[in-house]
Amino acid sequence: MPRFHCPLTLVAGSSVALPPGAARHVQVLRLQPGSPIVLFNGEGGEFDAVVERIGRSEVSAQLVSHRAVERETAREIHLAVGMPANERMDWLVEKATELGAASIQPLTTQRSVVRLDGERAQKKRGHWQAVAVAACEQCGRNRVPVVAPVAMLDAWLRERPAPQAGLLLSLDAHARHVRDAATGAGAVAFLSGPEGGLTTQEEDAARAAGFTPVSLGPRVLRAETAALAALAVLA
């Protein structure tokens, strides 16, 4: 059944005008009045609904009932990643959302190929947030992970709200495997670098900020693959 993110106040038994993106999607799918759909606003659960009216650019839906269903991971996992180049960040955001990331923090590091600031950074963030929304619509999640504003690694390390554990992807030969380093069910922040990884100075700064070095095994993974592999293990 088609699912649409509708970031509005939703009340069973009422009608709602779908936001422009969802309305266009209804029209692209050639749905008709009476077609069943699912709406979610990110505040928990989802609503069974039916398309009520389709205009030239407006679509309204009748909310039938609320279902308190969640499809989140048992542990909150917050990804902080040195932005990979080209379109790989789009792919990372999409897959991280599907795998259950609670939030995604794009970072600029010393070895970053991609460097964003100002209006360009804001536009990219908006684009990545839309990617996360579309991934939630597809995979069934009812809570959309927040894609944070692009930040410099050193500033983020100083200012971030500390979760119960911070894990740092490292090539340190003494680093424990990520599955053995994260214990308990508390929130975890997983930090990984861009292509080429973090510099020694950046790793030292992360350790000083409370991050524990961890490994994903003997193979060297691409920047976008590493973050997703860790998420799959930690979830």
C-alpha positions in Angstrom: 0.0 0.0 0.0 1.4 3.5 -0.9 2.9 5.3 2.2 3.3 9.1 2.4 5.0 11.3 4.9 2.6 14.0 6.0 4.2 16.3 8.6 0.9 17.7 9.9 -1.4 17.2 12.8 -3.2 14.0 12.0 -6.5 13.0 13.7 -8.5 9.8 12.9 -11.9 10.7 11.4 -10.7 14.0 9.9 -9.7 15.1 6.4 -6.3 16.4 5.5 -4.8 18.2 2.5 -1.6 16.3 1.5 1.6 18.4 1.3 2.8 19.1 -2.3 5.3 16.3 -2.5 2.8 13.6 -1.4 0.1 15.1 -3.6 2.3 14.8 -6.6 3.2 11.3 -5.7 -0.5 10.3 -5.5 -1.0 11.7 -9.0 2.1 10.0 -10.4 0.8 6.7 -9.1 -2.5 7.4 -10.8 -4.4 6.7 -7.6 -8.2 7.5 -7.6 -10.7 8.7 -4.9 -11.3 5.7 -2.6 -7.7 4.3 -3.0 -6.3 3.2 0.3 -3.1 4.8 1.5 -1.0 5.1 4.7 0.1 8.4 6.2 2.6 9.1 8.9 3.8 12.4 10.4 6.9 11.2 12.2 5.4 11.6 15.7 4.7 7.8 16.1 2.5 5.2 14.5 0.7 5.5 11.1 -2.8 6.2 9.8 -4.9 4.1 7.5 -6.5 6.6 5.1 -8.3 6.8 1.7 -7.8 9.3 -1.1 -10.8 11.6 -0.8 -10.4 14.2 -3.6 -7.9 14.8 -6.4 -7.6 18.2 -8.0 -5.2 19.7 -10.5 -2.5 20.2 -7.8 -4.4 19.4 -4.6 -5.1 16.0 -3.0 -7.1 15.4 0.2 -7.4 12.2 2.2 -9.8 10.9 4.8 -8.0 9.5 7.9 -9.7 6.3 9.0 -7.7 5.0 12.0 -4.4 5.2 13.8 -2.1 2.2 14.3 0.5 2.5 17.0 3.1 0.5 15.1 6.8 1.3 15.2 9.7 -0.3 13.2 12.7 1.3 15.0 15.8 -0.5 16.1 16.2 -1.5 19.7 19.2 0.8 20.1 19.4 4.4 19.0 22.3 4.7 16.6 23.5 8.1 15.5 25.8 8.2 12.5 28.5 10.9 12.1 30.2 10.5 8.8 32.9 12.3 6.7 30.9 13.1 3.6 31.8 10.8 0.7 32.3 12.2 -2.8 29.9 12.3 -5.8 26.4 10.8 -5.1 27.6 8.4 -2.5 26.2 10.5 0.3 22.7 10.2 -1.2 23.1 6.4 -1.2 24.5 6.4 2.4 21.5 8.5 3.7 19.0 6.3 1.9 20.5 3.0 3.2 21.2 4.3 6.7 17.5 5.3 7.0 16.4 1.9 5.8 18.7 0.3 8.4 17.3 2.4 11.2 19.7 5.3 11.9 18.2 7.7 14.4 20.2 10.6 13.0 22.8 11.4 10.4 25.5 14.0 10.9 27.4 15.0 7.7 31.0 16.1 8.6 33.8 18.0 6.9 37.2 16.6 7.8 40.8 17.2 6.8 40.6 14.6 4.1 37.1 15.4 2.8 36.8 15.7 -0.9 33.4 17.3 -0.6 33.4 20.7 1.2 30.1 22.5 1.6 29.1 25.7 3.3 26.6 28.5 3.2 23.6 28.2 0.9 25.0 25.1 -0.9 25.3 23.2 2.4 21.7 24.2 3.3 20.4 22.9 -0.1 22.3 19.7 0.3 20.9 19.1 3.7 17.4 19.7 2.5 18.0 17.2 -0.4 19.4 14.6 2.0 16.4 15.1 4.4 14.1 14.4 1.4 16.1 11.3 0.6 15.5 10.1 4.2 11.8 10.8 4.0 11.5 8.8 0.8 13.4 6.0 2.3 11.0 5.9 5.3 8.0 5.9 2.9 9.5 2.9 1.2 10.8 0.8 4.2 8.0 1.3 6.6 9.6 3.5 9.2 7.3 6.0 10.9 10.0 8.2 12.4 12.2 10.1 10.0 15.9 10.4 11.0 17.1 14.0 11.2 19.9 14.9 8.8 21.9 17.5 10.8 23.5 20.6 9.3 26.9 20.0 7.8 29.6 20.6 10.5 33.3 20.6 10.9 34.5 17.6 12.8 36.4 19.5 15.5 33.4 21.8 16.2 31.0 18.8 16.3 33.3 17.0 18.8 33.2 20.0 21.1 29.5 20.7 20.9 27.7 17.4 20.3 25.3 16.1 23.0 27.1 13.0 24.3 25.2 9.7 24.1 26.0 6.8 26.4 28.8 5.6 24.0 30.9 6.9 21.2 32.5 4.5 18.7 35.3 5.6 16.3 36.0 3.5 13.2 39.8 3.0 13.3 42.6 1.0 11.6 44.3 0.7 15.0 45.5 -2.9 15.3 44.3 -3.0 18.9 40.8 -1.8 18.2 38.1 -4.3 19.2 35.4 -5.4 16.8 32.4 -3.1 16.8 30.1 -5.9 17.9 32.2 -6.5 21.0 32.7 -2.8 21.9 29.0 -1.7 22.2 27.4 -3.2 25.2 23.9 -2.5 26.7 21.0 -0.9 24.9 21.9 2.8 25.3 22.3 5.2 22.4 25.5 5.0 20.4 27.2 7.5 18.2 29.3 5.9 15.4 32.0 8.2 13.8 33.7 7.3 10.6 35.8 9.3 8.1 35.6 10.1 4.4 37.7 8.5 1.7 41.2 8.0 3.2 39.7 8.0 6.8 40.4 10.4 9.6 43.9 11.7 10.3 45.9 10.7 13.3 45.1 14.1 14.8 41.4 13.7 14.2 41.4 10.3 15.8 43.2 11.6 18.8 40.7 14.4 19.2 37.8 11.9 18.9 39.4 9.7 21.6 39.8 12.7 23.8 36.1 13.4 23.3 35.3 10.0 24.7 35.2 7.8 21.5 36.4 4.2 21.7 38.3 2.9 18.6 36.6 0.0 16.9 37.2 -2.2 13.9 34.9 -3.8 11.3 37.3 -6.6 10.5 40.4 -7.1 8.4 39.1 -5.6 5.2 39.2 -1.9 4.4 35.7 -0.8 3.4 34.7 2.2 1.4 33.6 5.2 3.5 29.9 4.8 2.8 30.0 1.0 3.2 31.8 1.2 6.6 29.0 3.3 8.2 26.3 1.0 6.9 28.1 -2.1 8.0 28.5 -0.7 11.5 24.8 0.2 11.6 23.8 -3.3 10.6 26.0 -4.8 13.4 24.9 -2.4 16.1 21.2 -2.5 15.3 
